[in-house]
Amino acid sequence: HQQLKAAHTELESFFNNSMIGVVILRGGRTIHQVNQRTVDIFRGKSADDFVGKSVSDFHLSEEHFEEFGKQFFNSLVSRDAIQIEYQLKRMDGSLVWVSASGKALDESDPPDLKKGVIWMLDDISKRKEAEQRLADMALKDSLTGVNNRGNFMDLGRREHGRHLRHGRPLTVFMLDLDHFKSINDRFGHAMGDKALVHFANICRHNLRTSDCIGRLGGEEFAIFLPETTGEQAIPLARRILQQVSAPPEDGRDLPPISVSIGIAEAQNDSDFSELLRRADSFLYRAKEAGRNRMEYGKPST
């Protein structure tokens, strides 16, 4: 009896002091027991906060809960090794990325999952954040946060291919901040950077989720608008022109800036680069006509 008690105490100590979260489910997907590391990962007050709860309480939505069950039920039944990375919800509502491994406790073949499943969890949120930062560095412009040239061109070629396959409208803007060199010369490059960020934010706030903006280099940007004709895109160009030339609403100390825009609608372009070149030619016309304006060439009929 004393040996059994000592072994039980040792097991409890290992369970509660493990650096890996441990969750035991019974009766389906109901939490039966968790260790202290699980409490810490999900920001609970004690293990009692978890006992008797459905694991659905920790999924982002009911759909996520159902999807998770369908995806890993067969693996648990067949005793396949499961090692997954999944985003869950803490008790305070914040999100956490976990690495999880699961195993059925029943020794029958196939196991009865209602008799118990054990999950081992590790918080990998910091690693996921680092991975996202690296991905952003590869795809985003470090100053403005919009797509860099390479990523914008990849996305544009994909969208132009969809236009060619399905005949859906596609419009491109080429945008260039007017007299940007003089801003750098008069106020310094730090002020020039602030102007670029301000401009990029204005564009982003006016775009739909399906639209895409990229910085092609220096003060030159481009936008493509899926499912949009050139005529339909003109009000957006006007809003950008007006908001860029207006004083910042937040009172930010910026020199006056303006933008010129060239607009081209896809028609018989062989590829996305050709469409951009046509938009660039209209941008050149806007510059020649006095800047702080847009130029649009209607598609030939």
Sine and cosine of phi, psi and omega as CSV:
sin_phi,cos_phi,sin_psi,cos_psi,sin_omega,cos_omega
0.00,0.00,-0.67,0.74,0.03,-1.00
-0.91,0.42,-0.62,0.78,0.04,-1.00
-0.91,0.41,-0.65,0.76,0.02,-1.00
-0.91,0.42,-0.67,0.75,0.02,-1.00
-0.90,0.44,-0.66,0.75,0.01,-1.00
-0.91,0.42,-0.66,0.75,0.02,-1.00
-0.90,0.43,-0.64,0.77,0.01,-1.00
-0.90,0.43,-0.67,0.74,0.03,-1.00
-0.89,0.45,-0.66,0.75,0.01,-1.00
-0.90,0.43,-0.66,0.75,0.02,-1.00
-0.90,0.43,-0.68,0.74,0.03,-1.00
-0.89,0.46,-0.65,0.76,0.02,-1.00
-0.89,0.45,-0.69,0.72,0.03,-1.00
-0.89,0.46,-0.69,0.72,-0.04,-1.00
-0.88,0.48,-0.73,0.68,-0.12,-0.99
-0.98,0.17,-0.39,0.92,-0.04,-1.00
-0.97,-0.25,0.12,0.99,0.01,-1.00
-0.90,0.44,0.61,-0.79,0.05,-1.00
-0.99,0.16,-0.06,1.00,0.05,-1.00
-0.94,-0.33,0.68,-0.74,0.06,-1.00
-0.93,0.36,0.67,-0.74,0.02,-1.00
-0.81,-0.58,0.79,-0.61,0.02,-1.00
-0.80,-0.60,0.80,-0.61,0.06,-1.00
-0.93,-0.37,0.81,-0.58,0.01,-1.00
-0.96,-0.27,0.59,-0.81,0.09,-1.00
-0.72,-0.69,0.38,-0.93,0.12,-0.99
0.85,0.52,0.62,0.79,-0.05,-1.00
0.97,-0.25,-0.84,-0.55,-0.08,-1.00
-0.89,-0.46,0.72,0.69,0.03,-1.00
-0.95,-0.32,0.70,-0.72,-0.06,-1.00
-0.97,0.26,0.82,-0.57,0.01,-1.00
-0.98,-0.19,-0.60,0.80,-0.05,-1.00
-0.34,-0.94,0.60,-0.80,0.11,-0.99
-0.69,-0.72,0.38,-0.92,0.07,-1.00
-0.99,-0.15,0.04,-1.00,-0.10,-1.00
-0.90,0.43,-0.58,0.82,0.00,-1.00
-0.88,0.47,-0.62,0.78,0.06,-1.00
-0.90,0.45,-0.67,0.74,0.05,-1.00
-0.84,0.55,-0.69,0.72,-0.01,-1.00
-0.92,0.40,-0.69,0.72,-0.02,-1.00
-0.86,0.50,-0.67,0.74,-0.09,-1.00
-0.99,-0.16,0.17,0.99,0.13,-0.99
0.84,0.54,0.70,0.71,0.12,-0.99
-1.00,0.01,0.08,-1.00,0.04,-1.00
-1.00,-0.02,-0.62,0.79,0.02,-1.00
-0.39,-0.92,0.17,-0.99,0.01,-1.00
-0.88,0.48,-0.47,0.88,-0.01,-1.00
-0.89,0.46,-0.41,0.91,0.03,-1.00
-0.89,0.46,-0.38,0.93,-0.13,-0.99
-0.98,-0.20,-0.52,0.86,-0.12,-0.99
-0.88,0.48,0.77,-0.64,0.02,-1.00
1.00,0.02,-0.16,0.99,0.02,-1.00
-0.99,0.16,0.48,-0.87,0.15,-0.99
-0.98,0.19,0.58,-0.81,0.04,-1.00
-0.91,0.41,-0.25,0.97,0.05,-1.00
-0.88,0.47,-0.41,0.91,0.02,-1.00
-0.90,0.44,-0.33,0.94,-0.07,-1.00
-0.96,-0.29,0.07,1.00,0.09,-1.00
-1.00,-0.05,0.39,-0.92,-0.07,-1.00
-0.91,0.41,-0.48,0.88,-0.01,-1.00
-0.32,-0.95,0.20,-0.98,0.06,-1.00
-0.89,0.45,-0.56,0.83,0.03,-1.00
-0.90,0.43,-0.67,0.74,0.05,-1.00
-0.88,0.47,-0.66,0.75,0.01,-1.00
-0.87,0.50,-0.74,0.68,0.00,-1.00
-0.91,0.41,-0.67,0.75,-0.01,-1.00
-0.89,0.46,-0.67,0.74,0.01,-1.00
-0.87,0.49,-0.72,0.70,0.00,-1.00
-0.88,0.47,-0.70,0.71,0.00,-1.00
-0.91,0.42,-0.59,0.80,-0.10,-1.00
-0.95,0.31,-0.55,0.83,-0.15,-0.99
-0.90,-0.44,-0.02,1.00,0.02,-1.00
-0.86,0.50,-0.77,0.64,-0.05,-1.00
-0.89,0.45,-0.59,0.81,0.01,-1.00
-0.91,0.41,-0.62,0.78,0.04,-1.00
-0.92,0.38,-0.65,0.76,-0.01,-1.00
-0.92,0.40,-0.65,0.76,-0.03,-1.00
-1.00,0.06,0.02,1.00,0.03,-1.00
0.89,0.46,0.45,0.89,0.11,-0.99
-0.94,0.34,0.55,-0.84,0.04,-1.00
-0.92,0.38,0.78,-0.62,0.00,-1.00
-0.92,-0.40,0.83,-0.56,0.10,-0.99
-0.66,-0.75,0.96,-0.28,-0.13,-0.99
-0.79,-0.61,0.34,-0.94,0.15,-0.99
-0.86,-0.50,0.81,-0.58,-0.16,-0.99
-0.57,-0.82,0.54,-0.84,0.04,-1.00
-0.99,-0.12,0.79,-0.61,-0.01,-1.00
-0.82,-0.57,0.00,-1.00,-0.06,-1.00
-0.90,-0.43,0.75,-0.66,0.07,-1.00
-0.98,0.21,0.11,-0.99,-0.03,-1.00
-0.93,0.38,-0.41,0.91,0.04,-1.00
-1.00,-0.01,0.08,1.00,0.04,-1.00
1.00,-0.05,-0.23,0.97,0.04,-1.00
-0.95,0.30,0.28,-0.96,-0.08,-1.00
-0.98,-0.20,0.51,-0.86,0.00,-1.00
-0.61,-0.79,0.69,-0.73,0.13,-0.99
-1.00,-0.03,0.75,-0.67,0.03,-1.00
-0.80,-0.60,0.52,-0.85,0.24,-0.97
-0.99,-0.14,0.79,-0.61,-0.14,-0.99
-0.77,-0.64,0.64,-0.77,0.12,-0.99
-0.79,-0.61,0.72,-0.69,-0.06,-1.00
-0.80,-0.60,0.45,-0.89,0.00,-1.00
-0.43,-0.90,0.66,-0.75,0.08,-1.00
-0.95,0.31,0.63,-0.77,0.00,-1.00
-1.00,0.06,-0.46,0.89,0.00,-1.00
-0.94,0.35,0.73,-0.68,-0.04,-1.00
-1.00,0.06,-0.05,1.00,0.01,-1.00
-0.92,0.40,0.25,-0.97,0.02,-1.00
-0.77,-0.64,0.97,-0.26,0.06,1.00
-0.98,0.18,0.38,-0.93,-0.03,-1.00
-0.96,0.29,0.49,-0.87,0.12,-0.99
-1.00,0.01,0.95,-0.30,-0.09,-1.00
-0.92,0.40,-0.37,0.93,0.03,-1.00
-0.93,0.37,-0.33,0.94,0.03,-1.00
-0.98,0.19,-0.19,0.98,0.10,-0.99
0.60,-0.80,0.62,-0.78,0.12,-0.99
-0.70,-0.71,0.69,-0.72,0.06,-1.00
-0.94,-0.35,0.73,-0.69,0.03,-1.00
-0.86,-0.50,0.71,-0.71,0.11,-0.99
-0.97,-0.26,0.79,-0.62,-0.09,-1.00
-0.83,-0.56,0.59,-0.81,0.12,-0.99
-0.69,-0.72,0.68,-0.73,0.01,-1.00
-0.98,0.22,0.90,-0.44,-0.02,-1.00
-0.89,-0.45,0.39,0.92,-0.07,-1.00
-0.86,0.50,-0.67,0.74,-0.03,-1.00
-0.90,0.43,-0.64,0.77,0.04,-1.00
-0.90,0.43,-0.67,0.75,0.02,-1.00
-0.89,0.45,-0.63,0.78,0.04,-1.00
-0.90,0.43,-0.65,0.76,0.02,-1.00
-0.91,0.42,-0.66,0.75,0.03,-1.00
-0.89,0.46,-0.64,0.77,0.01,-1.00
-0.92,0.40,-0.62,0.79,0.04,-1.00
-0.89,0.45,-0.66,0.75,0.03,-1.00
-0.91,0.42,-0.65,0.76,0.03,-1.00
-0.89,0.45,-0.66,0.75,0.02,-1.00
-0.90,0.44,-0.62,0.79,0.03,-1.00
-0.88,0.47,-0.56,0.83,-0.02,-1.00
-0.98,0.19,-0.43,0.90,-0.14,-0.99
-0.91,-0.42,-0.35,0.94,-0.12,-0.99
-0.93,-0.36,0.48,-0.88,0.14,-0.99
-0.95,0.32,0.79,-0.61,-0.13,-0.99
-0.91,0.41,-0.45,0.89,-0.04,-1.00
-1.00,0.09,-0.80,0.60,-0.16,-0.99
-1.00,-0.09,-0.31,0.95,-0.01,-1.00
0.99,0.14,-0.03,1.00,0.07,-1.00
-0.99,0.11,0.11,-0.99,0.01,-1.00
-0.86,0.51,0.64,-0.77,0.11,-0.99
-0.98,0.21,0.10,-1.00,-0.11,-0.99
-0.86,0.52,-0.73,0.68,-0.06,-1.00
-0.88,0.48,-0.71,0.70,-0.02,-1.00
-0.93,0.36,-0.64,0.77,0.03,-1.00
-0.88,0.48,-0.67,0.74,-0.01,-1.00
-0.91,0.41,-0.64,0.77,0.05,-1.00
-0.88,0.48,-0.73,0.69,0.00,-1.00
-0.91,0.41,-0.62,0.79,0.01,-1.00
-0.91,0.41,-0.67,0.75,0.03,-1.00
-0.89,0.45,-0.62,0.78,0.03,-1.00
-0.90,0.44,-0.69,0.72,-0.01,-1.00
-0.94,0.35,-0.59,0.81,0.04,-1.00
-0.92,0.40,-0.59,0.81,0.08,-1.00
-0.88,0.47,-0.63,0.77,0.05,-1.00
-0.91,0.42,-0.63,0.78,0.07,-1.00
-0.87,0.49,-0.69,0.73,-0.01,-1.00
-0.92,0.39,-0.63,0.78,-0.04,-1.00
-0.94,0.33,-0.66,0.75,-0.17,-0.99
-0.93,-0.36,-0.09,1.00,0.03,-1.00
0.94,0.35,0.39,0.92,0.00,-1.00
-0.99,0.11,0.53,-0.85,-0.03,-1.00
-0.92,0.40,0.48,-0.88,0.01,-1.00
-0.48,-0.88,0.77,-0.64,-0.02,-1.00
-0.80,-0.60,0.58,-0.82,-0.02,-1.00
-0.83,-0.55,0.65,-0.76,0.17,-0.99
-0.95,-0.30,0.67,-0.74,0.31,-0.95
-0.94,-0.34,0.78,-0.63,-0.10,-0.99
-0.79,-0.62,0.67,-0.75,-0.03,-1.00
-0.63,-0.78,0.82,-0.57,0.04,-1.00
-0.93,0.38,0.75,-0.67,-0.08,-1.00
-0.96,0.27,0.68,-0.74,0.10,-1.00
0.78,0.62,0.65,0.76,-0.08,-1.00
-0.92,0.40,-0.56,0.83,0.01,-1.00
-0.86,0.51,-0.61,0.79,-0.02,-1.00
-0.93,0.36,-0.49,0.87,0.07,-1.00
-0.90,0.43,-0.72,0.69,0.04,-1.00
-0.88,0.47,-0.67,0.75,-0.04,-1.00
-0.92,0.38,-0.64,0.77,-0.08,-1.00
-0.99,0.11,-0.61,0.79,-0.15,-0.99
-0.90,-0.43,-0.14,0.99,0.02,-1.00
0.99,-0.13,0.36,-0.93,-0.06,-1.00
-0.93,0.37,-0.49,0.87,0.03,-1.00
-0.89,0.46,-0.66,0.75,0.05,-1.00
-0.94,0.35,-0.59,0.81,0.08,-1.00
-0.88,0.48,-0.64,0.77,0.04,-1.00
-0.89,0.46,-0.66,0.75,0.02,-1.00
-0.89,0.46,-0.62,0.79,0.02,-1.00
-0.91,0.42,-0.65,0.76,0.02,-1.00
-0.90,0.44,-0.69,0.72,0.01,-1.00
-0.90,0.44,-0.69,0.72,0.02,-1.00
-0.86,0.50,-0.72,0.70,0.01,-1.00
-0.89,0.46,-0.73,0.69,-0.02,-1.00
-0.88,0.48,-0.62,0.78,0.01,-1.00
-0.91,0.41,-0.64,0.77,0.05,-1.00
-0.86,0.51,-0.74,0.68,-0.01,-1.00
-0.87,0.49,-0.74,0.67,-0.05,-1.00
-0.86,0.51,-0.68,0.74,-0.05,-1.00
-0.93,0.37,-0.31,0.95,0.00,-1.00
-0.99,-0.15,-0.11,0.99,-0.07,-1.00
-1.00,-0.05,0.43,-0.90,0.14,-0.99
-0.99,0.16,0.23,-0.97,0.01,-1.00
-0.90,0.44,-0.45,0.89,-0.01,-1.00
-0.99,0.16,-0.28,0.96,0.00,-1.00
-0.98,0.19,0.28,-0.96,-0.08,-1.00
-0.60,-0.80,0.73,-0.68,0.04,-1.00
-0.86,-0.51,0.58,-0.81,0.05,-1.00
-0.62,-0.78,0.47,-0.88,0.12,-0.99
-0.99,-0.14,0.90,-0.44,-0.07,-1.00
-0.99,0.10,-0.36,0.93,0.01,-1.00
0.45,-0.89,0.64,-0.77,0.03,-1.00
0.83,0.56,-0.83,-0.56,0.00,-1.00
-0.98,-0.18,0.24,0.97,-0.06,-1.00
-0.98,-0.20,0.79,-0.62,-0.01,-1.00
-0.80,-0.60,0.27,-0.96,0.07,-1.00
-0.60,-0.80,0.48,-0.88,0.03,-1.00
-0.71,-0.71,0.68,-0.73,0.22,-0.98
-0.88,-0.47,0.59,-0.81,-0.12,-0.99
-0.84,-0.54,0.99,-0.17,0.03,-1.00
-0.92,0.39,0.42,-0.91,0.07,-1.00
0.81,0.58,0.58,0.81,-0.08,-1.00
-0.64,-0.77,0.79,-0.61,0.10,-1.00
-0.99,0.14,0.22,-0.97,0.05,-1.00
-0.87,0.49,-0.68,0.74,0.02,-1.00
-0.88,0.48,-0.66,0.75,0.00,-1.00
-0.92,0.39,-0.42,0.91,-0.05,-1.00
-0.99,0.11,-0.27,0.96,-0.09,-1.00
-0.86,0.50,-0.70,0.72,0.03,-1.00
-0.85,0.53,-0.59,0.81,0.05,-1.00
-0.90,0.44,-0.70,0.71,0.02,-1.00
-0.87,0.49,-0.64,0.77,0.02,-1.00
-0.90,0.44,-0.67,0.74,0.01,-1.00
-0.88,0.47,-0.68,0.73,0.00,-1.00
-0.89,0.45,-0.71,0.71,0.03,-1.00
-0.84,0.54,-0.73,0.69,-0.06,-1.00
-0.92,0.39,-0.71,0.70,-0.08,-1.00
-0.95,0.31,-0.55,0.84,0.01,-1.00
-0.93,0.37,-0.65,0.76,-0.05,-1.00
-0.99,0.16,-0.24,0.97,0.01,-1.00
-0.99,0.17,0.46,-0.89,0.07,-1.00
-0.87,0.49,0.59,-0.81,0.00,-1.00
-0.84,0.55,0.71,-0.70,-0.04,-1.00
-0.92,0.39,-0.45,0.89,-0.03,-1.00
-1.00,0.07,0.13,0.99,0.03,-1.00
0.96,0.26,0.22,0.98,-0.01,-1.00
-0.87,0.50,0.63,-0.77,-0.03,-1.00
-0.99,0.15,0.99,-0.10,0.01,-1.00
-0.74,-0.67,0.57,-0.82,0.11,-0.99
-0.94,0.34,0.37,-0.93,0.05,-1.00
-0.86,0.51,0.71,-0.70,0.04,-1.00
-0.74,-0.68,0.36,-0.93,0.09,-1.00
-0.52,-0.85,0.18,-0.98,-0.08,-1.00
-0.68,-0.73,0.53,-0.85,0.14,-0.99
-0.94,-0.35,0.60,-0.80,-0.12,-0.99
-0.75,-0.66,0.74,-0.67,0.17,-0.99
-0.94,-0.35,0.72,-0.69,-0.09,-1.00
-0.86,-0.51,0.77,-0.64,0.06,-1.00
-0.69,-0.72,0.70,-0.71,0.08,-1.00
-0.98,-0.17,0.70,-0.72,0.00,-1.00
-0.87,0.49,0.70,-0.72,0.08,-1.00
-0.64,-0.77,-0.99,0.14,-0.01,-1.00
-0.91,-0.41,0.46,0.89,-0.03,-1.00
-0.93,0.36,0.69,-0.73,-0.01,-1.00
-0.95,0.30,-0.50,0.86,0.01,-1.00
-0.42,-0.91,0.04,-1.00,-0.05,-1.00
-0.91,0.42,-0.59,0.81,-0.01,-1.00
-0.88,0.47,-0.62,0.78,0.02,-1.00
-0.91,0.42,-0.64,0.77,0.05,-1.00
-0.88,0.48,-0.67,0.74,0.05,-1.00
-0.89,0.45,-0.64,0.77,0.00,-1.00
-0.90,0.44,-0.61,0.79,0.04,-1.00
-0.91,0.41,-0.68,0.73,0.05,-1.00
-0.89,0.46,-0.59,0.81,0.01,-1.00
-0.92,0.40,-0.56,0.83,0.02,-1.00
-0.92,0.40,-0.59,0.81,0.06,-1.00
-0.96,0.30,-0.52,0.85,0.11,-0.99
-0.88,0.47,-0.67,0.74,0.01,-1.00
-0.88,0.48,-0.64,0.77,0.04,-1.00
-0.89,0.46,-0.66,0.75,0.02,-1.00
-0.88,0.47,-0.63,0.78,0.04,-1.00
-0.91,0.42,-0.70,0.72,-0.03,-1.00
-0.91,0.41,-0.49,0.87,-0.05,-1.00
-1.00,0.08,0.05,1.00,0.10,-0.99
0.83,-0.56,-0.04,1.00,0.02,-1.00
0.93,0.37,0.10,-1.00,-0.04,-1.00
0.80,0.60,0.73,0.69,-0.04,-1.00
-0.36,-0.93,0.12,-0.99,0.06,-1.00
-0.86,-0.52,0.44,-0.90,0.11,-0.99
-0.76,-0.66,0.73,-0.68,-0.03,-1.00
-0.73,-0.68,0.80,-0.60,0.08,-1.00
-0.98,-0.19,0.90,-0.44,-0.02,-1.00
-0.89,0.45,0.59,-0.81,0.04,-1.00
-0.88,0.48,0.57,-0.82,0.05,-1.00
-0.95,0.30,0.59,-0.81,-0.03,-1.00
-0.98,-0.21,0.00,0.00,0.00,0.00
